[in-house]
Amino acid sequence: MMRLLGGLALGGVLALTACTPTTTTSPSPSTAATTAPIPTASASATSATASIPETMTVTVYFSNSVLDPGASDCAQVYAVHRTVPASSDVLTVTLKELVAGPTAAEAAKGYGSWFSAKLAGVSVSTASKAINGREDVAEATRKRVLKAADEIGFTPNQLARSLLLGRTGTVGLLTSDLEGRFVIPILMGAEDAFGAGQVNVFLCDARGDHIREQHHLKALLNRRVDGIIVVGRQTDPRRSLGHELPVPVVYAYAPSEDPEDHSVTPDNEAGGRLAIDHLIACGRKRVAHITGDPAYAAAQDRARGVRAALSAAGLELQGEVMYSEWSERWGRDAAALLMAQHPDVDAIACGSDQIARGVLNTLRDLDRRVPEDVAVTGYDNWEALSTNSRPELTSIDANLQQLGREAARSLFQAMGSTANKPHGIEHLPVRLIIRGSTIPHR
């Protein structure tokens, strides 16, 4: 049972201090000299309110974190300051309850929940459910309880809470290419979402090695993470981790081969259509496509989108799709070959920003103006390239940070419910970033 000591200062401040049985608290010398008689557990509401002014500021101090009422000393102290009418019935009741302290049953739910309940005007059981994220609490009630908890600076004891809920408040991010420029923004987006949800993240890099990946997976499970996001280096389907794992798994960027798994990946086919739709809207009719390695799913998906958009507009691709490596060098060589075979081409949709940079170089060497003579689009919106090109490069942005946030959201959903878990591949929208390579600056 907590022992409550307090004093009513002349300035209208009632201080109630909560300590464990082994701790005693007394007013400071300066406060003691100017305080009215200290209310005790036997004090009536009338005696507690008789000498107070028209309004008063109540300051409540208390100690011990939730689910830890048996601590040997005041490990944590919380405070709330509130100005209320002195004649308030609510204040009278609150003073009675605060002076009396919690019952044994209420204390078992944690002092933090008890104080939050009193300040929010709900039962201790309801406050405990709201603080611990239970679903059977009305949203308005949850907000009121959390606001009260925030006012007193209350933070639940995460270790005790995790034991109660069967969770640790941690997740694993397992990647195969930590240095990759596609992986980093995905990880940043996921970490942003987890940070907003007060979840800690363990990051592991398998470096494309299956044995290393299994080692990291075992380590994450030994740490009792609540879920795992697996981030691939490219959008080609990858092997599933299986369904025997004790925690949910979401696959990001590289989808799982298993349709029962849940994967989020950018819609590359929609990206190819988006680039062509933009070029057609700019008045271009003779469009070619230069892209990367045909073994990559991304190259095939983007080319399929290019053909679909041209067909929908009643146009034909100039020549065949030109596949090779994802490099500026290939962009330069392919553009030279293309312009020799199809000199009337008025637009080139490229499968990456690197390829597009090479195309721009060759067009400049051939005295073909961009975008007046030939419009050029890239893909990936790699700003180090796209914003430093001459002219700046119109590109398709895969929204990778948003993809990371969506992966985290999906994992939260899977962690919170065993029913109706999402499965299959979710293709997330991409966006067009328009710059000077398709529309001239004025």
Secondary structure, DSSP 8 states (H G I E B T S, - for coil): --EEEEEEETTSEEEEEEE-TT------HHHHTTEE----TT--HHHHHTT--SEEEEEEEEE--TT-TT-SS---EEEEEEEEETT-HHHHHHHHHHHH---HHHHHT-HHHHHHHHHHTS-HHHHHHHHTT-SSS-HHHHHHHHHHHHHTT----HHHHHHHHT--SEEEEEES-TT-TTHHHHHHHHHHHHHHTT-EEEEEE-TT-HHHHHHHHHHHHHTT-S-EEEE-SSSS-B----S--SS-EEEESS-BS-TTSEEEEE-HHHHHHHHHHHHHHTT--SEEEE-S-TTSHHHHHHHHHHHHHHHHTT---SSS-B---SSHHHHHHHHHHHHHH-TT--EEEESSHHHHHHHHHHHHHTT--TTTT-EEE-SS--HHHHTTSSS--BEEE--HHHHHHHHHHHHHHHHH-SSS---EEEEE--EEE--TTTS---
